[in-house]
Amino acid sequence: MTAVSFIDWASLVALVLLTLALLVSVVRIIIGPTLGDRVLALDLMTVVAMGFIGAIAVRTGLTLYLDIAIALALLGFLATIAFARYILRRAGRDAQ
């Protein structure tokens, strides 16, 4: 087994596992009982998507995908902060 074939197989396995993780997070978004569960599942989906993009970058050898993953990480972080602020404001409004 050469190094190239090993990287091909490893990236293929990583893509399959990340696809399964993405499907699980979509299921959690759909059936999540609380808003917090759904926000956490969206954050998980962002992290899995970054891993997916990273695996594709390794498989194709294009470093442009890594820039896309960094932009997605920033977007996911900002979305998580926005959802957290929304949940806090909603909880404060319900308490009054």
ABEGO torsion letter per residue (X at the ends): XBAAAAAAAAAAAAAAAAAAAAAAAAAAAAABABAAAAAAAAAAAAAAAAAAAAAAAAAAGBAAAAAAAAAAAAAAAAAAAAAAAAAAAAAAAAAX
